[in-house]
Amino acid sequence: QVQPVESGGGLVQAGESLRLSCAVGGRTFYNTNWFRRRAPGEEREHIASITVSGRNKYYADLAKGRFTISRDDDKNTIFLQINNVKPEDTAVYYCNIQISGGVRWGQGTQVTVSS
């Protein structure tokens, strides 16, 4: 059963850059989305999406300008680049893949931004 696995989170200082990874494994490719949850109990916010081909990318308003989604098909990994991180980017970041009948979520990776 395919399961995305996020990594790349940690403690960073405001103004730095960070690249998160969503490793899928195998040789099947999926439309993939990045979300984040900034506090327990809050809903996850959509950040960005990328299609299987990588040609189509979509960004939520919150992501425009500092976030970039990309994919490396050799590694079957989807990346989320965050530039000029801000304290309000502190959150657990999740990716999900669109499978037949629904989506499958990773376990998340924590990003904490210090000011």
ROTISE-917974 format. One record per residue (C-alpha): x, y, z; residue in one letter. Coordinates in nm, 4 decimals. Layout:
// ROTISE-917974
NODE         xx         yy         zz   kevo
NODE          X          Y          Z      A
...
This chain:
// ROTISE-917974
NODE         xx         yy         zz   kevo
NODE     0.0000     0.0000     0.0000      Q
NODE     0.1600     0.3235    -0.1111      V
NODE     0.2142     0.5743     0.1668      Q
NODE     0.3660     0.9213     0.1288      P
NODE     0.6323     1.0145     0.3825      V
NODE     0.7187     1.3763     0.4576      E
NODE     1.0581     1.4980     0.5756      S
NODE     1.2684     1.8110     0.5890      G
NODE     1.1007     1.9941     0.8736      G
NODE     1.2770     2.1311     1.1771      G
NODE     1.3623     2.4494     1.3581      L
NODE     1.4597     2.7380     1.1301      V
NODE     1.5083     3.1103     1.1738      Q
NODE     1.2865     3.3655     1.0081      A
NODE     1.4215     3.4634     0.6683      G
NODE     1.5806     3.1272     0.5937      E
NODE     1.4693     2.8809     0.3285      S
NODE     1.3462     2.5285     0.3718      L
NODE     1.2680     2.2405     0.1395      R
NODE     1.0207     1.9778     0.2443      L
NODE     1.0026     1.6391     0.0763      S
NODE     0.7140     1.4023     0.0166      C
NODE     0.8525     1.0623    -0.0791      A
NODE     0.6022     0.8296    -0.2410      V
NODE     0.8082     0.5308    -0.3520      G
NODE     0.7449     0.2929    -0.6363      G
NODE     0.6984     0.3875    -0.9991      R
NODE     0.3389     0.5047    -0.9953      T
NODE     0.2909     0.8786    -0.9972      F
NODE     0.0078     1.0721    -0.8400      Y
NODE    -0.1386     1.4175    -0.8324      N
NODE     0.0003     1.5488    -0.5035      T
NODE    -0.1009     1.8227    -0.2630      N
NODE     0.0668     2.0010     0.0249      W
NODE    -0.1275     2.1212     0.3276      F
NODE    -0.0389     2.2540     0.6685      R
NODE    -0.2010     2.2679     1.0087      R
NODE    -0.0844     2.5560     1.2210      R
NODE    -0.2353     2.4485     1.5519      A
NODE    -0.4087     2.1392     1.6929      P
NODE    -0.7769     2.1514     1.6251      G
NODE    -0.7419     2.3820     1.3263      E
NODE    -0.8253     2.2624     0.9797      E
NODE    -0.5472     2.1891     0.7391      R
NODE    -0.4815     2.4715     0.4926      E
NODE    -0.4180     2.3897     0.1309      H
NODE    -0.0849     2.5255     0.0089      I
NODE    -0.0092     2.3880    -0.3357      A
NODE    -0.0802     2.1063    -0.5797      S
NODE     0.1043     1.9468    -0.8675      I
NODE    -0.0197     1.7121    -1.1352      T
NODE     0.1377     1.3840    -1.2396      V
NODE     0.3072     1.5417    -1.5388      S
NODE     0.4422     1.8275    -1.3295      G
NODE     0.3250     2.0719    -1.5931      R
NODE     0.0327     2.2035    -1.3880      N
NODE     0.0838     2.3602    -1.0483      K
NODE    -0.1689     2.5374    -0.8307      Y
NODE    -0.1064     2.7635    -0.5347      Y
NODE    -0.3338     2.8894    -0.2635      A
NODE    -0.3244     3.2631    -0.2061      D
NODE    -0.1209     3.2108     0.1109      L
NODE     0.1500     3.0405    -0.0918      A
NODE     0.1948     3.2782    -0.3802      K
NODE     0.5372     3.4340    -0.3887      G
NODE     0.7295     3.2263    -0.1303      R
NODE     0.6300     2.8653    -0.1903      F
NODE     0.7256     2.6479    -0.4849      T
NODE     0.6059     2.2954    -0.5534      I
NODE     0.8042     2.0621    -0.7762      S
NODE     0.8627     1.6933    -0.8366      R
NODE     1.1507     1.4628    -0.9115      D
NODE     1.0154     1.1560    -1.0870      D
NODE     1.3451     0.9685    -1.0641      D
NODE     1.2969     0.9717    -0.6877      K
NODE     0.9162     0.9839    -0.6994      N
NODE     0.9354     1.2702    -0.4549      T
NODE     0.7427     1.5953    -0.4435      I
NODE     0.9059     1.9005    -0.2896      F
NODE     0.7776     2.2147    -0.1260      L
NODE     1.0308     2.4956    -0.1212      Q
NODE     0.9604     2.7722     0.1287      I
NODE     1.1639     3.0897     0.0983      N
NODE     1.1918     3.3699     0.3514      N
NODE     1.0134     3.1672     0.6178      V
NODE     0.8068     3.3597     0.8696      K
NODE     0.6965     3.2720     1.2219      P
NODE     0.3423     3.2270     1.0896      E
NODE     0.4713     2.9405     0.8733      D
NODE     0.5103     2.7359     1.1913      T
NODE     0.2915     2.4314     1.1344      A
NODE     0.2826     2.0613     1.0669      V
NODE     0.3143     2.0174     0.6912      Y
NODE     0.1399     1.7267     0.5215      Y
NODE     0.1322     1.5914     0.1723      C
NODE    -0.1347     1.3731     0.0246      N
NODE    -0.1601     1.1778    -0.2955      I
NODE    -0.4762     1.1322    -0.4951      Q
NODE    -0.5551     0.7659    -0.5373      I
NODE    -0.8586     0.5905    -0.6750      S
NODE    -1.1427     0.6614    -0.4387      G
NODE    -0.9784     0.9275    -0.2286      G
NODE    -0.6500     1.0559    -0.0919      V
NODE    -0.3765     0.9127     0.1226      R
NODE    -0.2013     1.1338     0.3759      W
NODE     0.1467     1.1264     0.5149      G
NODE     0.2173     1.1603     0.8851      Q
NODE     0.3396     1.5194     0.8558      G
NODE     0.6618     1.7026     0.9314      T
NODE     0.6872     1.9813     1.1884      Q
NODE     0.8267     2.3184     1.0854      V
NODE     0.9003     2.5689     1.3605      T
NODE     1.0161     2.9184     1.2699      V
NODE     1.1876     3.1307     1.5316      S
NODE     1.1824     3.5086     1.5052      S
